[in-house]
Amino acid sequence: MKFCSHCATPVEVKTPEGDNRPRFVCPGCDTIFYQNPRIVAGTLPVYRNGDLHQILLCKRAIEPRKGYWTLPAGFMENGESTVQAAERETLEEANARVISQSAFTMISVPHINQVHLFYLADLPEPEFSSGSESLEVALFDEKDIPWKEIAFPTVARTLKHYFANQHDPQELQRCASSVIELDQALKKLEEEEKQRYKSANRQTS
Amino acid sequence: MKFCSHCATPVEVKTPEGDNRPRFVCPGCDTIFYQNPRIVAGTLPVYRNGDLHQILLCKRAIEPRKGYWTLPAGFMENGESTVQAAERETLEEANARVISQSAFTMISVPHINQVHLFYLADLPEPEFSSGSESLEVALFDEKDIPWKEIAFPTVARTLKHYFANQHDPQELQRCASSVIELDQALKKLEEEEKQRYKSANRQTS
């Protein structure tokens, strides 16, 4: 940020009175610009095919992590609720209409200023197709999940959490309270992500 | 938003290619400015005084709702997790060190582009004092909660949810999965809030 978005004066970085951290502040009109984490909301769509629980995954058509598989998710927009955001993203990326059951995982990713929130959702019918941000959309049995081609650690973590509890409805119900546990697992996730970026950089340099 | 914060060119409002809603876009440097909801994170600090469960509330020293009681909470900052934000706000507003147990309520407030997230937390010792944003901080038994002076509907809702389940640890544990229920209760909350604003405007005009 270089200029005030209200009056175009060059902004300064300083800690406003009564605040305890540096912000962009406009010396012309005194506006303080706060920068806050964004919510990425999505679903874990489950299609019950007899005894099999199949999960809907999308192959990303855009960066970051183009060509890798993810759960349908994206940035929550102003004017909507977290559930609305999760279901809208599922419709946009996979043309799938799901019925959200409950918040399932919430994982903070502080080094990129995001909070990832996944709702457990029913996919009543196996009806879906690629949205503009997906190359491919498909249902996966647990044994076929492409673990080495999952786009983001928070998606892998959410999938593992589901498969660990899928046959225990009460446990699934309680899973939302695993938020803390996941939050504490953050350091490990960050470490994995750093390693992956390092390794990706080595491959491209 | 009137000017690009990168190059000071006046911004335009248009729907970028591949997008489906209007954004502020800079015709000079092509930057798209997304605006997203912010997370308000806080705690519901419980001090167990024998059989009594007492709740820590703060009387607000700042607008909005100055002079009304709230749970300690505030905007999540970049670089922190949701739990860190909730505990930091509790320390700043009430000088209280709490131990978070689990995410307890998450309530979207779309008409002000916020998501309110409260962690259930233990206050191990009755040690607290007013931070700079609080006029007063105090422990309340259920029967003494100042229901008519609670600052925000999401705080009232979180308190009611706690008292309805306080004597059932298993139910408390399951409460995080009430996210959906609370989300669906949104319309009612919004209606209450609108009525309150209307009534406040009548009083001041």
Interface residues (C-beta under 8 A of the other chain):
Chain A: M1 K2 F3 C4 S5 H6 C7 A8 V11 G18 N20 R21 F33 Y34 Q35 N36 P37 R38 I39 F75 M76 E77 N78 G79 E80 S81 T82 V83 Q84 E92 S100 Q101 S102 A103 M106 S108 P110 H111 N113 V115 Y119 S132 Q173 R174 C175 A176 S177 V179 I180 D183 L186
Chain B: M1 K2 F3 C4 S5 H6 C7 A8 V11 G18 N20 R21 F33 Y34 Q35 N36 P37 R38 I39 F75 M76 E77 N78 G79 E80 S81 T82 V83 Q84 E92 S100 Q101 S102 A103 M106 S108 P110 H111 N113 V115 Y119 S132 Q173 R174 C175 A176 S177 V179 I180 D183 L186
